[in-house]
Amino acid sequence: MTPRTGLAVPAAAPPRVLVRGRERVEPALRAAVGSLHPWPRRMASFALGWCDADGTPAAGGGKGVRQALAVLGGEAVGAPEEAIVAGAVAVELVHTFSLVHDDVMDGDERRRHRESAWKAFGTGPAVLMGDALFALAVETLAGAEGGHTGAAVRHLSGVLRDLLHGQADDLLFESRPWAGPEAVRVAEYEAMVAGKTGSLLACALALGPVLAGASPRRVDALTEAGRHLGAAFQAVDDVLGVWGDPEVTGKPVHGDLRRGKKTLPVLAALAAPTPAARSLQALLGPGVPLDAGTARRAAGLVEEAGGRDAAEAAARRHAAAARRCLADGPFAPEAVHELVALSEFLLERRL
């Protein structure tokens, strides 16, 4: 099968809400990070794309997806600006903390087209900076205005519990075999993603509304929508981990395969009753890191066995489920419209 190309290339201009989210949230985010000790402050600024490792200002940074989701989740329930911004800042801090620690645990040396934080500053300093961001996220919520800060801190604590549970499973999966009774099943993988990725996107949509005192029905609907969006985005990130263009993703080609990471395309391919799946199982069976040539062959077998199609179908299925969650709640129509448009853009630019 001829591999498809052009992954992660935007087909249209980014939705305005990505810019709007950064404009509303970044000043408060910079102020929060500015309160840290100078050393973790510089490392955090590097991780957020605001400066180079030596402190020279930079114009980089992420797309601001979680900030945009936080803004739209708050607008969906009519939350006040203070609640929206505080929730968005806390989510962005937790997201950055999770990326920094994730890179340490996975040994990933690249993030957003440059060195990851641990590679630039060392493992110990990077862990310290991640811990500082985690603490700062809790402090941000605890110091927010209004009478619902306790509920917001409890909500964030639950998210962190789910995130750490998912990360623990993800790490344990790497030591489990590709085949046999101890092999990781697709259902186990999906449960892991619900914690590791889905919980944080759910938090992005729901934390501002919790801080604003929104009803449990609205919070639950936003939480469920966020979990589905997290599963959708992780599925396409898994596709990128096998077939993504390094010039676009900023990570090595076939990086996940070469590390033996359990991802949805590979697990779905192995579960298929096809000759390609059996060949893939034999190739991966020893459980040793793959060289470049073997990883390339494995990627072809994953695609031939239907793993890539299965992951892309899962992404679209979860995106549709998120839309149904948003349709079921009493939300501001314009915010829902923008949420749907943003999710569609983010999926299509990857697929």
Residue pairs with C-beta under 8 A, 6 or more apart in sequence:
1 300
1 303
1 304
3 243
3 299
3 300
3 303
4 243
4 308
5 245
6 245
7 239
7 240
7 243
7 244
7 245
7 248
7 249
7 350
7 351
8 240
8 244
8 245
8 248
8 249
8 349
8 350
9 245
9 248
9 349
10 345
10 349
11 348
11 349
12 345
14 63
14 345
15 68
15 338
15 341
15 342
15 345
17 68
17 71
17 72
17 338
17 342
18 63
18 64
18 65
18 68
18 342
19 64
20 68
20 71
21 64
21 67
21 68
21 69
21 70
21 71
21 72
21 88
22 61
22 64
22 67
24 67
24 71
24 81
24 84
24 85
24 88
25 64
25 67
25 70
25 71
25 85
25 88
25 89
25 92
26 67
28 85
28 86
28 88
28 89
29 48
29 67
29 88
29 89
29 92
29 93
30 50
32 89
32 93
32 136
32 140
33 41
33 44
33 45
33 48
33 93
33 133
33 136
34 41
35 136
36 44
36 132
36 136
37 132
39 125
40 125
40 128
40 129
40 132
40 133
42 51
42 55
43 117
43 120
43 121
43 125
43 126
43 128
43 129
44 96
44 129
44 132
44 133
45 51
45 55
46 52
46 53
46 117
46 120
46 121
47 96
47 99
47 100
47 111
47 117
47 129
48 61
48 62
48 96
49 58
49 60
49 61
49 62
49 112
50 57
50 58
50 60
50 61
51 57
51 58
52 58
53 115
53 120
53 121
60 112
60 113
60 114
62 112
65 342
65 346
66 88
66 91
66 92
66 95
66 200
66 201
66 204
67 88
67 91
67 92
67 204
68 342
69 201
69 204
69 205
69 226
69 229
69 339
69 342
70 84
70 87
70 88
70 91
70 92
70 204
70 205
70 207
70 208
71 84
71 88
71 208
72 205
72 335
72 338
72 339
72 342
73 79
73 87
73 204
73 205
73 206
73 207
73 208
73 209
73 222
73 226
73 335
73 339
74 83
74 84
74 87
74 88
74 208
74 209
74 212
75 84
75 332
75 334
75 335
76 205
76 209
76 218
76 222
76 326
76 329
76 331
76 332
76 335
76 336
76 339
77 209
77 212
77 214
77 218
77 222
77 331
77 332
78 212
78 332
79 87
79 208
79 209
79 211
79 212
79 214
80 146
80 212
82 144
82 145
82 146
83 144
83 145
83 146
83 208
83 209
83 211
83 212
84 208
84 212
86 140
86 141
86 144
86 145
86 152
86 208
86 211
87 141
87 152
87 207
87 208
87 209
87 210
87 211
88 204
88 207
88 208
89 137
89 140
90 137
90 138
90 140
90 141
90 152
90 156
90 207
91 137
91 200
91 203
91 204
91 207
93 133
93 134
93 136
93 137
93 140
94 133
94 134
94 137
94 156
94 159
94 160
94 163
94 200
94 203
95 200
96 130
96 133
97 130
97 131
97 133
97 134
97 137
98 130
98 163
98 167
98 200
99 111
100 116
100 117
100 118
100 126
100 127
100 129
100 130
100 133
101 126
101 127
101 130
101 167
102 108
102 167
103 109
103 111
103 116
103 117
103 118
103 119
103 126
104 118
104 123
104 126
104 127
104 130
105 167
105 171
106 259
106 261
107 259
108 116
108 251
108 255
109 115
109 116
109 119
110 116
110 119
110 250
110 251
110 252
111 117
111 250
112 250
113 250
114 120
114 250
116 126
117 126
117 129
118 125
118 126
118 127
121 129
134 160
137 156
138 153
138 156
141 149
141 152
141 153
141 156
141 207
141 211
142 149
142 153
143 149
144 152
144 211
146 211
146 212
146 213
147 213
148 210
148 211
148 212
148 213
149 211
151 210
151 211
151 213
152 207
152 210
152 211
155 203
155 206
155 207
155 210
156 203
156 207
159 199
159 200
159 202
159 203
159 207
162 194
162 195
162 199
163 195
163 196
163 199
163 200
164 195
165 195
166 192
166 193
166 194
166 195
166 196
166 197
166 199
167 195
167 196
169 188
169 191
169 192
169 195
169 196
170 192
170 196
170 262
173 184
173 188
173 189
173 192
173 261
173 262
174 259
174 260
174 261
174 262
176 182
176 183
176 184
176 262
177 183
177 285
177 287
178 266
178 270
178 281
178 284
178 285
178 287
179 270
179 281
179 284
179 285
183 270
184 262
184 267
185 267
185 271
186 264
186 267
186 268
186 271
189 262
189 263
189 264
189 267
190 231
193 230
193 231
193 234
193 235
193 264
194 227
194 230
194 231
196 234
197 230
197 231
197 233
197 234
198 226
198 227
198 228
198 229
198 230
198 231
198 234
199 227
199 230
200 230
201 226
201 227
201 229
201 230
201 233
202 222
202 223
202 224
202 225
202 226
202 227
202 230
203 226
204 226
205 222
205 223
205 225
205 226
205 229
205 339
206 219
206 222
206 223
206 226
209 218
209 219
209 222
210 219
217 329
217 330
218 329
218 330
218 331
221 325
221 326
221 328
221 329
221 331
222 325
222 326
222 329
224 322
224 325
225 322
225 323
225 325
225 326
225 339
226 322
228 318
228 319
228 321
228 322
228 325
229 318
229 319
229 322
229 343
231 314
231 315
231 318
232 314
232 315
232 316
232 317
232 318
232 319
232 322
232 343
232 347
233 315
233 346
233 347
234 264
235 264
235 311
235 312
235 314
235 315
235 318
236 311
236 312
236 315
236 347
236 350
236 351
237 350
238 256
238 263
238 264
238 265
238 311
239 265
239 308
239 311
239 312
239 315
239 350
239 351
240 249
240 350
241 251
241 255
241 256
241 257
241 261
241 263
242 254
242 256
242 257
242 263
242 265
242 266
242 299
242 302
242 308
243 299
243 303
243 308
244 251
244 253
245 253
246 252
246 253
252 258
254 290
254 292
254 295
254 296
254 298
254 299
256 263
256 266
257 266
257 290
257 295
257 298
257 299
257 302
258 289
258 290
258 291
258 292
258 295
259 289
260 284
260 287
260 288
260 289
260 290
263 311
264 307
264 310
264 311
264 314
265 302
265 303
265 307
265 308
265 310
265 311
266 280
266 284
266 298
266 302
266 307
267 307
268 306
268 307
268 310
268 311
268 314
269 276
269 277
269 280
269 301
269 302
269 303
269 305
269 306
269 307
269 310
270 277
270 280
270 281
270 284
270 305
270 307
271 277
272 305
272 306
272 307
274 304
274 305
274 306
276 301
276 304
276 305
277 301
277 305
279 301
280 298
280 301
280 302
280 305
283 294
283 297
283 298
283 301
284 290
284 298
290 298
302 308
312 351
315 347
315 351
316 347
319 343
319 344
319 347
322 343
323 340
323 343
326 336
326 339
326 340
327 336
